[in-house]
Structure formats: C-alpha cells, structure tokens
Amino acid sequence: MTTQNLQSPAADSVPPEQRYDVVVLGGGAAGLSGALALARARRSVLVIDAGRPRNAPAAGVHNYLALEGTSPAELLASGRAEVSGYGGEFLDGTVKTAERLTGGGFRVVLDDGTGVEADRLLVTTGLVDELPEVPGLAERWGRDVLHCPYCHGWEVRDQAIGILATGPMAVHAALMWRQMSANVTLFTHTAPEPSDEEREQFAARGISVVDGQVTGLEVTGDRLTGVNLADGRVIPIQALVVIPRFTARADVLVGLGLEPAELEVRGHVIGSHIAADATGATSVPGVWVAGNVADPMAQVIGAATAGLKAGAAINGDLIAQDTARAVTAYRARKPAAHDPFSAEVEAELTERVLGDRRHGL
C-alpha cells in the first residue's frame, strides 16, 4: 500500500500535555496495527516507542502472508509511514509512568518528563526473553540461537540442531525441531533427566541425547559451530534452540492496577502476561493490551491481528462514549415540552400563523 497521496504527515514532536483519543505504548506490529485502525477511523493517535523491537536481531519476519522474509526494520518503517499517512503521530522515548486522571482518561509521562493525556490506552510493550545463563548465548540470539521452529526452522533445515534443555518443555521442543532436521541433539544441561518414555521417543525419532552441562559456545567466522561441555567435550552443531522465560514488559501497567499473571503451557509456567479478553480489554476500564505483552506465543502476524482487534474495540468504546456525551448535551438543551423548538421560537411561529390568518392567508 502507498501513502504518498495522503495529506496528514506525522508531527515531529508533541507539545506537553496534549490530549489524544488514544495513546499507544509500543510501536511494534501490534501497536502500529492498532494505531492504523484508529487513525483510519479518524481518531487522534499517538504512538510512543523506545525503538528496541524484540525481533531486531532476526534477518526476516516469517509466516506473514505477502511479507515473507521482510526485515523487521523494513516492516516497522512501512508501518510507521502508513500510520503517519492517516494522521497518526509518533514520539520516541520510554514511558515511565501512567496514571488515571480524576476527570477521566489517563496521563502518560516519558523518561524525559514529557507528559501527554489520552482517553484510552493501548499497551503493546511486548516481552523480555530471559535467556539461560550460558556465555555467548545472548550475542547470537535471533541468529543461530533460536527458539521458534515456525519463525526460524526453515532457515536451519537439515542442519545440526542442538536443544539446550533447561526444563520440561525441552522434550516438546526436541520433537518439534526434529521436523526440520534429522540431525537433532538434546543437551540435558540443567533440566531433569528424560524419563524412560521420553528416551524411547528420542530413540524412535533418531534424536541424540548428550548428558552434561553446556558451559559455552564454539564460534568460527561469526557462525555457531559447536557447544562446550563441562567435561571438556565439544559437540558440533550449527544452530542451538533455547527456551527463554517470556516476561511481560508491563512495569508501566502496575501503577494502573494491572499485575502480570503467570502463563502456563502443558502444565508448565513459561512466563508472564497481562490477562485480557478476546479484544484486548483488560480489567482496568480504558486500557487495552495486544501483542506479546498479552500473548507471549504470538508471532508477528498474530500480534498485528491482535492490534487491529484492539484498535477496533477501542474505537467502538469511544463511539459509545461520544454518543453518551452527545445525548447528555442534547437533553440539556432540549426544552421540556416542545422539542425541537424552544419556547421563544415557538411563540414567534405562533404569532406568524395568527398574523397570516388575520390577513386571510
């Protein structure tokens, strides 16, 4: 889609205490999708973003129909241009606090002291991937240290793939990644020993199991080539799968009364999230969430979908508010007995009618 023919560019800066229909906290796929829906609905929208997208290390976004392989930076730049084309505004920075105003709405304050107000908030701040403490792991995250077979599996197909076991979900991960390669090795690391049933599954699928703790990575020419074990062994691999803890980036919501809840998968806690209904509405009226802060398992296209649903729901909520206010104002100016004419107008019209009759008209 092109936005060159649209006439409402985004502002470069936002005056302090300016009020918007909606302030979006977070400018990833979810936030931009929600902002686009709201801007197209003719709502005033401000997106505040710190410029640290979770998927920045990845080479491309996958499973996003018609945008397969698009770089994360390109996707966000295109999204910003589209939102700007419909009048949406942007502010670079980190939100430090959010509070409810006595008269309704919210006030958001950034780390530089800038404050803005909003009738509604859409929070799309994402999550933090808490990685296992193995030297060198974080530096290769999103490149050849991976976690999602749907996001990265095709790119490492048929390679030597290692699974770093740090909990019970490692068994599930090993079986999933076996779909991508016949050369899969599970490193027991800090996880419980696989059960006899699990070892039988591994044997049946040709998955190797290596006992012992991983102490570091072997890197050659900026490519992962193996893992180091505590006993001195080096096991060759080309990609390493880890299972992070997905922690909702939700500090700003705590002040509004929203605490992250634990998220369980297959009976195991894998992280935290902010609970919400199907539209993203939270238990705090006026606050919606979308993307990984609400659903840690959502891929980019799922986060964008959630942002769209939340944006539409927020617009619907604002329409209800606008209508209620209009009805209140209408009733305040409506004469008690003779709507739609005021008593003065009705008296004038009555006099005209009587005058016409007197003149035989």
N, C-alpha and C positions, 0 to 999 in steps of 0.2 A: 504493500500500500504506500502511496506517496502522500505527503502532507504539504507539498510545495505551494499548492493553491489555497491553503488555509491562511487566515489573516491574523491569528492571535498568538504571537510568539510568547514564550515564557519570559517572565521577569528575571533579571539577573540577581536581584536581591529583594528581600521582603522587609518592608518597614516594621519596626517593633510594634507588637500588639495588634497587628492587622488580623481581622477575623475572616475565616473561611467557612464554607459549608462543611468541608471535610479536610482534615489533615491526615495524610498517610505517612506513617512512620516506617520507613524502609522502602528502597527503590529497586528491589529485585523484580522477578517475574510476577509475583503475586501483587506487590504494591503497584507496579506500573499497569497491570491489567485492571485492577480496581480503579485506579486513577483515570484510565482511559474511558471506562464505562461511565464514570461520574462526570468527567469533562464533556463527553458526548451527550450526557443528559442535562447539560448546561448548568452544572454545579461548579461553584468556585472550589478549586482543589489545590492544595499544596503538598508536594512530596518532599519529605526530609530524608536524606540518605547520607550515610557516612562514607560511602564509596569503598566498602570492603565486602564484596559479594563472596558467599561461601564457595561457589564453584569457580572462582577466578583461576586456580591452577589448572583446571581442565582444558584440554585442547578444543573441545567442542561440546555442544548440547546435543543429546541424542533422544530418540523417540518423540521428537517434537515434529509433528507432521508438517511437511513442506519446508521445515527449517533444519532438517537433519544435518548435524555437523557444524552448524553455525557456532562461531566462537562466543563464549559468554559475554565478552566485551561488546561484540557487534550486536548481539541480541538486545542488550541493555541500551546501547546507543540508539538503535532503531526505535525501541520502545519509548525512550525519552522524547525523541523527535515527534512521534505520533501523539503523545500526551500534550506536548507543547503546542502542536498544531491546533489542538482544540481548546487552547487557553489554559491548560494546566501549568502550574508554576513549580519551581524546584528550589530547594535550599540545601546546600551542602553543610553537613555537620552532624553531631551526635546529640540525640535528645537525652537530657539528664533527668528531667522530672516531668510528670504530667499530673495535673490536679483538676478536680471538678470545680467549676465556678458556682457560686451561690445562686446566681441568676439563671443558671443553665449553661450547658456547654462545658468546654474544657480549655485549660491553658497549658501550653507546652513550652518548656524552656530548654534551650540548647546549651551546650558547654561554653559557648562564648557569651552567654547571657541574653541572647535574642529570645524574645517571647512572642508567641502567636496564639491566637484563640481559634477554636473550632466548635461547630455544633455537634459534630460526630468525629470519632477517631477510627481509623483503620490501621491496625498494627500488623506489620508484615516483617518483623525484625529477624526472622529466621532462627537458626540454632548455631550452637558451637559443637564441633566434632571433637570430643575429648579422646585423644588417641592413646594407645598403650605406650608406656614409657620405655621405648627402645631407641637408643641413639641412632640418629639419622632418619628416623621414620617420618617425622613431620616435614622434613625438607623435600621428601619425594611424594608427599600426599597429593593425590589427584593426578599423578603422572604414571608411575608404575607401582605405587602403593595405593590400593583401591579398596572399595567396599561393596559396590553395587554391580552385579552382573548385567543388569539392564542398561546401566549408564556406561560401562566400560568393557563388558565382556567380549563383544565383537572385536574390539581393538587388540585384545591379547589372546584371541582364539588360537588354539593349538600350541601355545607357548607353555613353558614350565611354570606352573602357578602354585604358589605356596599359600597356605591358610594359617594365619597366626591365631592360635586358639587362646582366648582369654576368658571364655565362659561357655555355657551350654549351647549357645547359638552357633558355635563353630561347626558343629556337626551338620546343621542345616546348611551353613554356608558352603562347606566342602561338597555336599551333594549337589547344590545348585551350580557351583562353578565347574563341576565335572561335566556339565552340559557343554561347556565352552572348550574343554581340552581333555585329552586322555592322559595328560601328564599333570596330575594334581597331588600335592603332598600336604598333609596336615601336620603342623608342628604343635605338639601338645602344650608347650610353653607353660603358661600359668593356669590352664584350665584343668578341670577334673579329668582323670583317666577315662577314656572312652569305655563304655560298657561292652560286654561280650556281643550284644546285639548290634551295637554301633560298629564294632570292629568287623563283624560279619558283613555289614552293609558296605564298609570300605573295601573289604576284600572282594566282594561281588562286583563292585564298580571299578576296581583297579586303582583305588586311592591309597597311596603310601602313607604310613604313619611314622613320624620321627619323634621320639621322646627326647626331652631335654629343653632347657630354656634358651630362647634366642637372645643374644646379647648385642647384636649389631648387624649392619648390612654391608655387603660387598658391592661396591660401585666401580664400574670400569667405563671410562669415557662418558660419564654422565648417564650411564644406563645401569639399572639394577642387574647384578649377575649372581647374587647368592646371599645367604644369611649365615651369620656366625653363631655357633652354639657354645654354651658354657664349657663344654668338654673339649673345645678346640676344633671341632669339625666345621667344615664349610660345605653347605649343601647348595648346589647350583639351582637358581630359579631366575625367572625373568619378570615376574610380577608377584606381588605379595598382597594378599587380601587381609584386611584387619576389620574388626567390628568395633567401631567407636561407641562411646556413650553419647547419645544425641541430647544435648542440654538446651532447652529453650532459652533464647536470648530475650528475657522478659523482665529484667530488673525494673524498667520504667513502668510496668503494669502493677507492680507490687503496691505502689503508692495509691493506686486506684482500687485496691482490694482484690486483685486477681493474683493468686498464687499458682505457680506451676504444679501440675499433678503428675504423678508417675505414669509412664506409658509401658504397658506390658504387651509382649508378643510371645505366643506359645507358652504363657505362664512365666516368662522371664522379663524383668524390668530392663528396658533398653535405653531409657532416658526419661525426659520430661517434656510436657507440652502444656499449652493453655487450652482448657476444655471449652468447647463451643458447640452450637447446634449446626445443622447442615448448611446454614447460610453464613456461618462465621460469627453469629451473635454470641457474645459472652454473657455471663451472669450480671455484668455491670451494664445498665442501660446506656446506650450511646456508644459502646465500644465493641468493635468487630475485630476479629483476627483472621488471617489467611496465610497459606504457605506453610513453611516448615515450623514456624512457632506454634502452629496448631496441629500439624500433621508431619512429624519428622520423616515419614516414609515417602512423602510426596516427591515425585520427580518434577522437573521444571514445568512440563506441560500441565501437570496436576496442580501445581502452585498457581499457575496462571489462571486455570479454570476456577480455583477457589477464590482468587482475587476478583474475577468477574462476578461470581455469585454474590460475594460480599458487597461489591460496589452496587449491584442492582438492588440488593436488600436495603442498603443504606439509603439509596435514592427513594425507595418506596417508603421508608420510615420518615424521611424528610418531607415527602409529599403529604403524608398523613399529618405531620406537624404543621406544614404550611396551610393545609385545609382547615385544621382546627383553629389556627390563629385567624384565618380569613372569616370563618363562621363567627368567631367571638367578636371581631371588629364589625362584621355585618349586623349582628344583633345589637351592638352598642349604638349604631347609627340608625337603626330601623325604628320608625315610630311604632308606638304600642298598638295602635288600632288600624292605621291606614297605610299599609305598605303597598307600593313602593314610594308614595308621595308623602312629603312632610305636610304638617298642618297648614303652613303658610302657602305652599304650592297648591294644596287642595282648595284653600279658601279663594286663591286667585282664579283658579279654573272655574270654581263655582260661580264667582262673580261674573266671569266672562259668559258663562252659559246663560245666567239670568239676564244679562245685558242683551244677548242675542235674542232671547225670547221677547224681551220688551220691544225690540225693534222689528219683530216679526220674522226673524231669520231662522 
